[in-house]
Amino acid sequence: MLSRRGFLRAAAALPALAQSSPRKHNVLFIAIDDLKPAIGAYGDTNAITPNIDRLAARGLTLTRAYCQQAVCSPTRTSLLLGRRPDTTKIYDLQHHFRGTLPDVVTLPQHFKNHGYVTAGLSKIWHGGLEDGRSYTISHWTPTSPGSWGSVENATWQSRREAGVIAAGWQTPPAQQNAQKKKRNAANRSHVWESPDVADEELADGQTAVQATRALAQLKNERFFLMVGFLKPHLPFIAPKRYFDLHQPEKFKLAPFRKPPAGSPDFALHTNGELRTYKGVPEDGPIPEKLQHELLHAYYASASYTDAQIGKVLAALDANGLRDNTIVVLWGDHGWHLGDHGLWHKHTNFEQATRVPLILSVPGAKTAGRKSAGFTEFVDIYPTLTELCGLPPSPGMEGVSFAPLVDNPDRPWKKAAFSQYPRNTLMGYSMRTDRYRLTLWKDRQTGKEEAAELFDYEKDPHEQSNLANSPAYSQTLQDLRAQFNAGWRGALPR
C-alpha cells in the first residue's frame, strides 16, 4: 500500500514510460461497491445523484446490464478478466484468480502491456485480493480515523462479508447459528451512522482527493486510472449532510416482501451479512422501522459517493482531460432493499443481478442516450479494448458493446447470464426480454435439482415461480433450448 506521497512520487517517475506510441484515449474506470441502479439517470425518484446523472447526460446509459455473480470478488474478477465464473473458478471471497489462471492477462494489465500507466485506488479487486501485475503504480488504499473508522477499512469489511458467505455455503444451520452469535458478540458495530464530519474524514472522501491528485499528475500520460468507492456497502456510513438531503418519509417499503411462491428455500438467503450489525435481530423478520432507516441510509450513502464522483469528474475537466478520456462507471452488483424479505445481494433475482453501467466516450454522437441492449460485465474488457484501439485479448467470454455507442437501439444480445452457488448446488440464471430461467444443478454431477421461471411482463416483482405451471410448459421448453445454447448462442448476429 502506498501513501499519498508515495503514489505521487511513483507517478512522477513515469514520464518516459508511455509516450512511445500514438496517443489513444485514456480510461477513467469508476467502481462502486453495492450500488444498484438506485440512480436518478435510471429513473429512481428516491435517488439524489446529480453527478452520476451528469455523466449519464454525456454518455450512454446501459439500462439492461447484468453481473455474472452477485457478490464482490466473483463479479469483479469476472469483469476484470472478461471471463465467466465457471472459467475463473472464483465463486467466493477467499481465493485469488491467479491460483487457477496464473498467467491470465487482466483488463488493466492488457492496457499496461500496451503502454498505459495503470493505477488502482481503493477497492478495485475484492479487499485483500489485489493483483500486483495489473498496475504500473502500486495499489493505494484509504484509511479512516474516528470511531466509525473501525468499520470503514475495506479489507476488514471484506473479511467480515467473506466469513458470513463461507459459513452460509458450507456450514450446517446449527453451527451457522453458533458462529453467527460468536461473530455478533465480537464484531458488532452500528449498521448505519451519520457522523457530522467532512467528506475526507471517511474513506471515500480520501479516495476522491487522491484521484484528483492522480489525474493532475498523470494528465500528460496515457493512463488507465481505476477509482473504487466503498459506499453504499454495509455499514451505511456517510456524513450527516447526505442524510439531510433526503426526506425519510418518502421511502416506501418494498411492494413485495415475501419469498416467491414455489421457489426453493435455497434460492434465497437469511440476511446473514446484515445480522452481524448492532440493532439488527439475529433471526426473523427485519422490523419495519429499521427497514425505513436502512432505506434512508442506503440512499444517503449513495449520495455521498455521488458527491465524491463529482469531485473526480470535475478534476478530469479541470485538467483538460474530458475530450480524450473514456469514463466507465459501474456498480459491482445489484442489492435487495427488502424485496423478497432480502437485504444485500447473494441471489440470482433481478434486484441482485441487474447493475448500473454508464459509458462516456469522447465525441460520441449518442451522448445522453440510453440503450436497452443486454450487456454483461464480461463485455466491458473487450469494449474498452476496442474503443482504445488495442489488439483484442484472447480468451474473452463477452463481446464488445462498442456498436451500441454508435447505435443504442440496434438489435443486440438475446439474453444475459448470471449464477450463484448454494452449498452443493449452482444456480445458473438466464435473463431474456421477458423471462428469467434459473436452473439449480448439483455442482459435482450436473443433475438438475430445481428450476425457477419468472414472467416479468405479468409478474415484475417475481412473486410466483412458474416452472411447474402447465400454462408455461412450452415457454419453459423453449427457454431450456435457449439456455442450452449458452452465452454464445445469445450473441448478436
C-alpha atoms as one frame of an Amber mdcrd trajectory, in Angstrom:
protein
   0.000   0.000   0.000   1.424   3.382  -0.991   0.947   6.587   0.957  -0.367
   9.607  -0.926   3.140  10.951  -1.316   4.413   7.556  -2.348   1.746   7.258
  -5.023   2.531  10.668  -6.433   6.298  10.070  -6.307   5.762   6.858  -8.246
   3.617   8.679 -10.792   6.198  11.452 -11.151   8.823   8.899 -12.144   6.840
   7.774 -15.189   7.082  10.426 -17.938   9.266   8.327 -20.228   7.096   5.256
 -19.905   4.038   5.865 -22.023   4.974   8.285 -24.809   6.439   5.935 -27.398
   3.211   5.119 -29.283   0.472   7.312 -30.781  -1.839   8.788 -28.180  -5.132
   6.965 -27.646  -7.992   7.518 -25.222  -7.247   7.478 -21.523  -9.618   5.478
 -19.335 -11.144   6.581 -16.049 -12.646   3.439 -14.531 -15.027   4.066 -11.613
 -16.151   1.109  -9.497 -18.839   1.446  -6.811 -19.414  -1.180  -4.148 -23.012
  -2.437  -3.777 -24.642   0.336  -5.834 -27.688  -0.973  -7.686 -29.356   1.257
 -10.337 -30.563   3.497  -7.478 -29.574   6.470  -9.614 -31.564   9.396 -10.972
 -30.454   8.643 -14.526 -32.064   5.208 -14.156 -35.376   6.747 -13.137 -35.111
   6.175  -9.381 -37.041   9.066  -7.832 -35.580   8.387  -4.378 -32.033   8.879
  -5.622 -30.111  12.143  -5.296 -27.171  11.505  -7.628 -26.616  14.678  -9.674
 -23.011  13.906 -10.606 -23.654  10.413 -11.947 -26.669  11.874 -13.738 -24.431
  14.444 -15.420 -22.063  11.687 -16.509 -25.037   9.836 -17.999 -26.017  13.027
 -19.849 -22.677  12.975 -21.638 -22.509   9.214 -22.088 -24.518   6.089 -22.812
 -26.609   4.519 -20.046 -26.985   0.755 -20.356 -30.372   0.019 -18.810 -30.173
  -3.772 -19.021 -26.695  -4.553 -17.749 -26.086  -7.639 -15.602 -23.288  -9.031
 -13.453 -22.135 -12.656 -13.651 -22.385 -13.383  -9.915 -23.931 -11.085  -7.345
 -21.138 -10.869  -4.796 -17.966  -8.795  -4.732 -14.953 -10.928  -5.646 -16.582
 -13.188  -8.247 -18.201 -10.266 -10.055 -15.084  -8.086 -10.015 -12.894 -10.985
 -11.097 -15.265 -11.808 -13.941 -15.338  -8.191 -15.112 -11.594  -7.624 -14.861
 -10.737 -10.890 -16.621 -13.534 -10.822 -19.204 -14.357 -14.392 -18.209 -17.313
 -16.052 -16.502 -17.150 -17.591 -13.023 -17.015 -21.183 -14.269 -13.799 -20.208
 -16.071 -12.229 -18.097 -13.327 -13.316 -20.628 -10.655 -13.831 -17.710  -8.292
 -17.141 -18.182  -6.518 -16.175 -16.924  -3.053 -14.292 -14.100  -1.352 -11.234
 -16.022  -0.210  -9.457 -17.281  -3.326  -7.317 -15.363  -5.813  -7.837 -15.969
  -9.511  -4.095 -16.472 -10.078  -4.477 -19.763  -8.255  -6.499 -21.146 -11.165
  -5.422 -18.840 -14.012  -1.833 -17.919 -13.115  -0.913 -16.370 -16.456  -4.178
 -14.675 -17.382  -3.899 -11.048 -18.533  -6.265  -8.762 -16.638  -8.006  -5.736
 -18.128  -5.608  -3.163 -16.615  -2.662  -5.447 -17.319  -3.634  -5.549 -21.001
  -3.546  -1.748 -21.074  -0.275  -1.717 -19.131   1.232  -4.105 -21.692   0.322
  -1.611 -24.422   1.973   1.437 -22.914  -0.610   2.735 -20.464   0.203   3.849
 -16.949  -2.184   1.824 -14.795  -3.126   2.650 -11.223  -5.768   1.486  -8.753
  -7.209   3.469  -5.869  -9.198   1.827  -3.060 -11.432  -1.170  -3.826 -10.923
  -2.489  -7.353 -10.437  -6.179  -6.715 -12.016  -7.581  -3.583 -10.302  -6.422
  -0.396  -7.043  -8.248   0.223  -7.025  -9.835  -3.258  -5.269  -7.139  -5.275
  -3.217  -8.105  -8.320   0.216  -6.529  -8.488   0.750  -7.431 -12.147  -2.157
  -5.190 -13.114  -0.553  -1.933 -12.004   2.267   0.322 -13.076   1.890   2.185
  -9.786   1.270   0.118  -6.663  -2.285  -0.028  -5.410  -3.363   2.674  -2.945
  -5.812   2.161  -0.034  -7.522   4.841   2.095  -7.746   4.844   5.865 -10.428
   6.392   8.031  -9.964   7.868  11.518 -12.647   8.312  14.173 -14.995   5.948
  15.974 -16.562   4.954  12.666 -13.146   4.132  11.223 -13.174   0.580  12.529
 -15.899  -0.313  10.055 -14.532   1.719   7.170 -11.446  -0.327   6.346 -12.078
  -2.167   3.094 -10.053  -5.242   3.967 -11.689  -5.615   7.379 -15.119  -5.141
   5.850 -14.342  -7.729   3.180 -13.231 -10.295   5.763 -16.488  -9.878   7.659
 -18.508 -10.427   4.488 -16.325 -13.365   3.479 -16.875 -15.093   6.796 -20.639
 -14.767   6.527 -20.732 -16.103   2.977 -18.385 -19.002   3.638 -20.489 -20.057
   6.611 -23.665 -19.797   4.572 -22.332 -22.035   1.814 -20.650 -24.777   3.760
 -21.814 -24.961   7.371 -24.836 -26.817   8.827 -27.593 -24.468  10.187 -26.993
 -25.243  13.884 -23.296 -24.490  13.531 -24.074 -21.376  11.487 -26.167 -20.022
  14.347 -23.379 -20.628  16.869 -20.849 -18.965  14.589 -23.220 -16.069  13.982
 -23.662 -15.373  17.696 -19.905 -15.528  18.206 -19.352 -13.081  15.331 -22.021
 -10.750  16.618 -20.610 -10.686  20.132 -17.091  -9.948  18.873 -17.662  -7.608
  15.943 -20.987  -5.842  16.280 -20.991  -2.221  15.189 -23.791   0.036  14.060
 -25.433  -0.874  10.759 -25.640   2.818   9.842 -24.090   6.045  11.104 -24.279
   9.700  10.130 -21.265  11.435  11.725 -21.168  15.202  11.311 -17.753  15.260
   9.647 -16.083  16.427   6.455 -16.154  14.110   3.451 -12.446  13.422   3.787
 -12.900  12.018   7.290 -14.320   8.889   5.642 -12.547   6.603   3.212 -14.378
   7.546   0.023 -13.663  11.223   0.572  -9.972  10.402   0.832 -10.210   8.378
  -2.362 -11.709  11.340  -4.209  -8.853  13.567  -3.051  -6.279  11.009  -4.144
  -7.990  10.572  -7.526  -7.942  14.311  -8.214  -4.231  14.406  -7.398  -3.585
  11.387  -9.591  -5.368  12.980 -12.558  -3.244  16.118 -12.210  -0.073  14.024
 -12.027  -0.995  11.734 -14.925  -2.544  14.275 -17.292   0.421  14.150 -19.697
   0.487  10.355 -19.716  -1.627   7.712 -21.372  -3.391   6.311 -18.337  -5.873
   3.725 -17.132  -6.904   5.042 -13.716  -9.164   2.817 -11.612 -11.019   4.510
  -8.768 -13.043   2.394  -6.339 -15.629   3.672  -3.871 -16.749   1.650  -0.838
 -20.230   3.019  -0.258 -23.057   2.149  -0.227 -21.667  -1.171   1.022 -22.638
  -2.057   4.589 -22.323  -0.488   7.068 -24.181   2.524   5.663 -21.965   5.387
   6.832 -21.965   8.871   5.330 -21.556  12.405   6.649 -24.751  13.751   8.197
 -25.421  16.291   5.450 -26.054  13.463   2.953 -28.691  12.011   5.267 -30.179
  15.505   5.499 -30.513  15.679   1.700 -33.236  13.028   1.883 -36.686  13.142
   3.435 -37.071   9.904   5.430 -40.833   9.802   4.957 -40.516   9.458   1.180
 -39.011   5.969   1.440 -41.585   3.235   0.980 -41.011  -0.384   1.850 -40.634
  -2.878  -0.987 -44.030  -3.719  -2.518 -43.419  -7.482  -2.251 -41.571  -8.750
   0.823 -42.168 -12.481   0.687 -40.234 -15.326  -0.943 -41.538 -16.164  -4.421
 -44.261 -18.785  -4.241 -42.889 -22.111  -5.449 -39.194 -21.203  -5.287 -36.871
 -23.437  -3.252 -35.651 -22.068   0.055 -32.044 -22.200  -1.115 -32.774 -19.622
  -3.836 -32.860 -17.030  -1.043 -30.670 -16.303   1.973 -31.167 -15.366   5.630
 -29.696 -11.826   5.568 -26.626 -13.125   7.391 -24.383 -10.208   6.477 -26.879
  -7.638   7.756 -27.370  -9.534  11.001 -23.754  -9.049  12.063 -24.533  -5.403
  12.899 -25.897  -3.743  16.017 -29.635  -3.185  16.139 -30.435  -5.970  13.657
 -32.202  -9.047  15.054 -30.199 -12.251  14.723 -33.223 -14.136  13.381 -36.662
 -13.480  11.928 -38.073 -10.504  10.016 -36.328  -7.154   9.860 -38.526  -4.663
  11.791 -40.308  -2.134   9.578 -38.845   0.845  11.437 -35.353  -0.487  10.801
 -36.214  -1.139   7.157 -37.128   2.539   6.748 -33.853   3.531   8.394 -31.888
   1.203   6.128 -33.519   2.637   3.007 -32.694   6.167   4.127 -29.122   5.200
   4.995 -28.535   3.322   1.729 -29.618   6.274  -0.385 -27.685   8.735   1.791
 -24.553   6.634   1.348 -25.114   6.575  -2.418 -25.447  10.384  -2.405 -22.167
  10.652  -0.517 -20.399   8.513  -3.086 -22.024  10.505  -5.890 -20.546  13.687
  -4.444 -17.059  12.130  -4.423 -17.507  11.042  -8.040 -18.421  14.639  -8.827
 -15.056  15.791  -7.478 -13.229  13.276  -9.671 -15.157  14.277 -12.789 -14.519
  17.950 -12.011 -10.782  17.194 -11.816 -10.991  15.414 -15.168 -12.415  18.588
 -16.704 -10.052  20.932 -14.825  -7.047  19.072 -16.221  -8.324  19.261 -19.787
  -8.891  15.509 -19.990 -12.579  15.243 -20.861 -12.034  15.194 -24.615  -9.535
  12.335 -24.592 -10.725  10.166 -21.702 -13.285   7.388 -21.748 -15.188   7.184
 -18.471 -16.845   3.921 -17.464 -18.853   3.749 -14.250 -20.319   0.583 -12.756
 -21.733  -0.850  -9.534 -20.403  -4.343  -8.910 -23.841  -5.978  -8.486 -27.383
  -5.141  -7.511 -28.785  -5.064  -3.980 -32.002  -6.201  -2.359 -33.705  -3.430
  -0.407 -36.298  -5.537   1.362 -37.835  -7.159  -1.704 -38.481 -10.871  -1.031
 -37.618 -10.029   2.571 -33.974  -9.787   1.488 -31.228  -7.251   2.194 -27.910
  -7.127   0.317 -27.051  -9.307  -2.728 -26.230 -13.055  -2.933 -29.078 -14.249
  -5.215 -29.981 -14.782  -8.872 -33.020 -12.495  -8.685 -33.366  -9.338 -10.764
 -32.610  -6.923  -7.943 -29.276  -8.620  -7.228 -28.052  -9.206 -10.782 -29.060
  -6.004 -12.592 -26.365  -3.351 -12.351 -25.664   0.270 -13.285 -23.319   0.721
 -16.231 -22.565   4.080 -17.857 -20.021   4.627 -20.627 -18.902   8.074 -21.773
 -16.849   8.138 -24.972 -15.386  11.444 -26.208 -17.009  12.612 -29.421 -19.835
  10.082 -29.341 -22.924  11.467 -31.058 -25.220   9.457 -28.820 -24.375  11.328
 -25.598 -27.320  11.298 -23.236 -28.942   8.289 -24.839 -29.997   5.011 -23.248
 -29.669   1.502 -24.620 -31.826  -1.448 -23.606 -29.466  -3.897 -25.296 -28.402
  -6.681 -22.936 -24.884  -6.097 -21.671 -22.837  -8.080 -19.167 -19.797  -7.302
 -17.083 -17.697  -9.702 -19.173 -18.335  -7.295 -22.081 -16.504  -4.342 -20.504
 -12.977  -5.709 -21.148 -13.426  -6.207 -24.935 -15.380  -2.935 -25.200 -12.643
  -0.769 -23.691 -10.008  -2.621 -25.688 -11.835  -1.891 -28.939 -12.643   1.740
 -28.114  -8.985   2.436 -27.290  -7.703   0.745 -30.441  -5.789  -2.011 -28.654
  -5.468  -5.509 -30.082  -8.045  -7.901 -28.627  -7.030 -10.023 -25.691  -7.591
 -13.774 -26.197  -9.997 -15.768 -24.077 -12.784 -13.219 -23.789 -16.192 -14.633
 -22.849 -18.047 -11.450 -23.633 -18.438  -9.200 -26.650 -17.662  -5.530 -27.199
 -20.747  -3.359 -26.980 -18.979  -0.506 -28.780 -21.572  -0.797 -31.604 -24.218
   0.359 -29.100 -22.288   3.606 -28.662 -22.951   4.329 -32.333 -26.489   2.948
 -32.405 -28.074   2.351 -28.969 -31.238   0.884 -30.496 -29.669  -1.717 -32.744
 -30.522  -5.409 -32.207 -28.211  -6.892 -29.611 -27.811  -9.881 -27.307 -30.787
 -12.149 -26.714 -30.001 -12.801 -23.043 -27.703 -12.188 -20.085 -26.337 -14.922
 -17.820 -25.640 -14.983 -14.079 -25.021 -17.670 -11.495 -24.855 -18.170  -7.754
 -23.698 -21.108  -5.610 -25.580 -22.551  -2.656 -23.638 -25.255  -0.814 -23.525
 -28.218  -3.238 -25.648 -26.522  -5.891 -25.024 -23.898  -8.546 -27.918 -21.799
  -9.747 -27.488 -20.823 -13.401 -29.751 -17.962 -14.453 -30.681 -16.590 -17.887
 -32.462 -13.238 -18.304 -34.301 -12.674 -21.610 -36.539  -9.822 -22.711 -39.499
 -11.195 -20.797 -38.356 -14.094 -18.646 -35.784 -15.340 -16.181 -34.987 -19.041
 -16.121 -32.830 -20.333 -13.265 -31.708 -23.958 -13.127 -30.228 -25.298  -9.886
 -27.706 -28.050 -10.601 -25.530 -30.297  -8.485 -22.004 -28.882  -8.722 -20.442
 -32.341  -8.983 -22.850 -34.304 -11.175 -24.642 -31.554 -13.097 -28.010 -33.070
 -12.175 -30.821 -30.534 -12.094 -32.394 -30.240  -8.648 -34.834 -27.346  -9.142
 -35.963 -24.746 -11.657 -37.373 -21.227 -11.416 -39.226 -19.306 -14.112 -40.416
 -15.710 -13.802 -42.529 -13.768 -16.289 -41.648 -10.091 -15.845 -44.401  -8.910
 -18.137 -47.041 -10.300 -15.771 -45.030 -10.541 -12.557 -42.416  -7.771 -12.302
 -41.805  -8.430  -8.596 -41.065 -12.159  -9.010 -43.950 -13.252  -6.811 -44.506
 -16.684  -8.393 -42.184 -19.349  -9.727 -43.909 -20.653 -12.877 -41.558 -23.536
 -13.655 -44.215 -26.100 -12.737 -47.160 -24.263 -14.300 -48.799 -26.230 -17.171
 -49.596 -22.920 -18.884 -45.856 -22.254 -19.233 -44.718 -25.724 -20.294 -43.968
 -24.683 -23.884 -42.295 -21.466 -22.721 -40.143 -23.490 -20.339 -39.186 -25.888
 -23.113 -38.220 -23.011 -25.428 -36.206 -21.296 -22.720 -34.376 -24.505 -21.871
 -33.307 -24.783 -25.504 -32.067 -21.202 -25.424 -30.339 -21.826 -22.098 -28.569
 -24.867 -23.502 -27.183 -22.751 -26.367 -25.359 -20.773 -23.682 -23.961 -17.277
 -23.800 -22.503 -17.831 -27.251 -25.965 -18.586 -28.579 -27.192 -15.224 -27.277
 -24.569 -13.108 -29.053 -25.669 -10.559 -31.662 -25.598 -11.797 -35.235
